[in-house]
């Protein structure tokens, strides 16, 4: 049927390596999730599968698949998958989860542990390969803030088995951090992942500021491993590095802190969304040992690891660092790998496993599969694009400033917004404006480039923690996505800066329900905004508010199939039709005495009209698209044939907008008139001749706690990607982009 391709990664063989992939299917192609079989050289592999979405006929739309193939060192590998009449074979070794009165017992084969119902420790009664148990190796996550000290060691927690095997088990934990007197403090979310046949597990800890306080300031956050008493001194080791991992050994103490100075003076050439370096410490005695690794520790600095004779101190926020403001509604998730091992396990083996944790193998699907099984419906995967376009898209994707820091990684500042003074003297963070996760997901599907997938994942993770508001007394902010602002969460929520599609992509790529819940929450926040009188009165709000709301609703309909999102989409379409009839154009207020045309805002909304056509073939909407674009061509083209910024003499500067490319492409699509593509060609040429990019310069420490490499536009890729792809996909086959191609595009 098709293939899963593993690009060459580690130089070492990986036997039964745990990997996950999510596969989209066209309607009617896969009727039963159990009927997918993955083969390695003709031999069916055990796999674990579950459907994440369904089409209206009940067939599978997205299938999450876990497997454990053998991957060769220094070589790529390709597996095949197909549908079959029966399920995949069962693995010889399986992970099992057993419910007990005091918790959940998890057995991977070489490792057994308990997840207790009292506190998030996170695990207890750990037994490795039938050896003696470590009954209380952990005592919960301990935090200090300016408001209170609290930890996760006590208090009833809710446990949920999200996945029960046979290859992977996932347990979700919900509760509260408690103060010493039992008073509830910050909300707690936990996640524990275990793999069949493996002695390592992954732990996630998330704190959420859901209190009725504007801010708490985090002073420290740590997890301690208390080793059992031993007659001889333990062996300690610590590994860190971004090129070769440097390993320090001792029988008394190892310690290292990743702080602002570290990040300023380390020279790292990696694309940080994919990889920066490694950071782990190991403790062992004659009975066994534990290697603890922090995922993306450098990206989420400050971090500290301290191995000592009594165990390990893992500082997710080290005491003594500049305290971090946690604004109301913010959260933060940390991932840790706990690798339990025999006393004679080589340190190099531990280092290799930790590096796999940092940069895991991820199989990719061919673009032909996405074309034939396009769950987004829109034509995002055109053939025969100019090769030069991939170069420019790569530069746009990779070119936003790098930002390191616990509350900042996965986002970027924007010098344009900052220079406008929107941050009150501080950097303005774009909060992944224009839906970078969605753009990166689509680019990954088109090209298979791992960097794009990793960008989608870390950008959405940042959203889910920092920019998405988990709690707020104002219903117009609660459960919404914040607008670009200083320190991420100081701004308001508005429909023109709230997106659903990237959250839905993340859910379909990972199976993490929190992202689906966030997408629906954002839709509900937009509903509250759009119920305001100002949003329902024609010509009262800016055109783009309803346009972006429409796009979010259409995305939610395509992703969830819930009728309410289709109904709301239709209501907005009726409003815009009335708006156009009322004024003869999509005019909106600007100064107190004007209602100018704003090409970029109107084009954005026209693009949303076209999104609506994906769910409803409405001739009125097609006519509206043509009418609006004809109006912009008549009134808003400058003498150079490129749209200007706004229809006011004081604002008629040349401003080629990518959204006009996309809107003109839709006008061509519904009318068949190539004139629209030719008008758009001028804008395309102007855009590609003056692409924004990251400007060089020294790394610097931001007052908010970030270390930033480069200045420029934090939104340059997401702002342009879909528009460039859709226009080029339409224009290139007609020869309208021949001038833009490399001299010998087919030479390779």
URBEL-V705756 format. One record per backbone hydrogen bond with DSSP energy under -1.0 kcal/mol. NH is the residue of the N-H (numbers start at 1). CO is the residue of the C=O. If there is no record, write none. Layout:
# URBEL-V705756
NH_CO, NH_CO
This chain:
# URBEL-V705756
2_81, 4_79, 5_364, 6_77, 14_71, 17_69, 19_67, 21_65, 23_63, 25_61, 29_26, 35_32, 37_82, 39_80, 40_43, 43_40, 45_38, 48_66, 50_64, 52_62, 55_59, 58_55, 60_30, 61_53, 62_53, 63_23, 64_50, 65_21, 66_48, 67_19, 71_14, 74_10, 77_6, 79_4, 80_39, 81_2, 82_37, 84_35, 95_166, 96_107, 98_105, 100_103, 103_100, 104_115, 105_98, 106_113, 107_96, 108_111, 112_127, 113_106, 114_124, 115_104, 117_102, 119_155, 120_152, 124_114, 125_135, 126_134, 127_112, 129_110, 131_128, 134_126, 140_121, 142_222, 143_150, 144_220, 145_148, 146_217, 150_143, 151_178, 152_141, 157_117, 158_174, 160_172, 162_170, 163_170, 165_168, 169_194, 170_163, 171_192, 172_160, 173_190, 174_158, 175_188, 177_186, 178_151, 179_183, 182_179, 185_177, 187_208, 188_175, 189_206, 190_173, 191_204, 192_171, 193_202, 194_169, 196_167, 197_108, 198_195, 201_338, 202_193, 203_336, 204_191, 205_334, 206_189, 207_332, 208_187, 209_330, 210_208, 213_211, 216_326, 218_324, 219_144, 220_144, 221_317, 222_142, 223_314, 225_312, 226_137, 227_310, 235_284, 236_250, 237_282, 238_248, 239_280, 240_246, 241_278, 246_240, 248_238, 250_236, 254_307, 256_305, 258_303, 263_259, 264_260, 265_261, 266_262, 274_271, 275_271, 278_241, 280_239, 281_292, 282_237, 283_290, 284_235, 285_288, 289_341, 290_283, 291_339, 292_281, 293_337, 294_279, 295_335, 300_296, 301_298, 303_258, 304_315, 305_256, 306_313, 307_254, 308_311, 311_308, 312_225, 313_306, 314_223, 315_304, 316_221, 317_221, 321_318, 324_218, 326_216, 328_214, 329_209, 330_327, 331_465, 332_207, 334_205, 336_203, 337_293, 338_201, 339_291, 340_199, 341_289, 345_342, 350_346, 351_347, 352_348, 353_349, 354_350, 355_351, 356_352, 357_353, 358_354, 359_355, 364_5, 369_366, 370_366, 371_367, 372_368, 373_369, 375_373, 377_374, 378_376, 380_378, 389_386, 391_387, 392_388, 393_389, 394_390, 395_391, 396_392, 397_393, 398_394, 402_709, 404_707, 405_299, 406_301, 408_405, 409_405, 411_408, 414_428, 415_712, 418_414, 419_415, 420_416, 421_418, 422_417, 424_421, 426_423, 429_485, 430_412, 435_432, 436_432, 439_435, 440_436, 441_437, 442_438, 443_439, 444_440, 445_441, 446_442, 447_443, 448_444, 453_449, 454_450, 455_451, 456_452, 457_453, 458_454, 459_455, 460_456, 461_457, 462_458, 463_459, 464_460, 465_461, 466_462, 468_463, 469_480, 470_329, 477_474, 478_474, 479_469, 480_477, 482_467, 483_492, 485_429, 489_487, 497_494, 498_495, 504_500, 505_501, 506_502, 507_503, 508_504, 509_505, 510_506, 511_507, 515_512, 517_513, 518_514, 519_515, 520_516, 521_517, 522_518, 523_519, 524_520, 525_521, 526_522, 527_523, 528_524, 529_525, 530_526, 532_529, 535_532, 537_533, 540_537, 547_543, 548_544, 549_545, 550_546, 551_547, 552_548, 553_549, 554_550, 555_551, 556_552, 557_553, 558_554, 559_555, 560_556, 561_557, 565_562, 567_563, 568_564, 569_565, 570_566, 571_567, 572_568, 573_569, 574_570, 575_571, 576_572, 577_573, 578_574, 579_575, 580_576, 581_577, 582_578, 583_579, 584_580, 587_585, 590_594, 594_591, 602_598, 603_599, 604_600, 605_601, 606_602, 607_603, 608_604, 609_605, 610_606, 611_607, 612_608, 613_609, 614_611, 615_612, 616_612, 618_616, 622_618, 623_619, 624_620, 625_621, 626_622, 627_623, 628_624, 629_625, 630_626, 631_627, 632_628, 633_629, 634_630, 635_631, 636_632, 638_642, 641_638, 644_636, 645_653, 646_651, 647_597, 648_646, 651_648, 653_651, 655_643, 660_657, 662_658, 663_659, 664_660, 665_661, 666_662, 667_663, 668_664, 669_665, 670_666, 671_667, 672_668, 676_673, 678_674, 679_675, 680_676, 681_677, 684_680, 685_681, 686_682, 687_683, 688_684, 689_685, 695_711, 700_708, 702_706, 705_702, 707_404, 708_700, 709_402, 711_695, 719_715, 720_717, 721_717, 724_720, 725_721, 726_722, 727_723, 728_724, 729_725, 730_726, 731_727, 732_728, 735_732, 736_731, 738_735, 740_737, 747_744
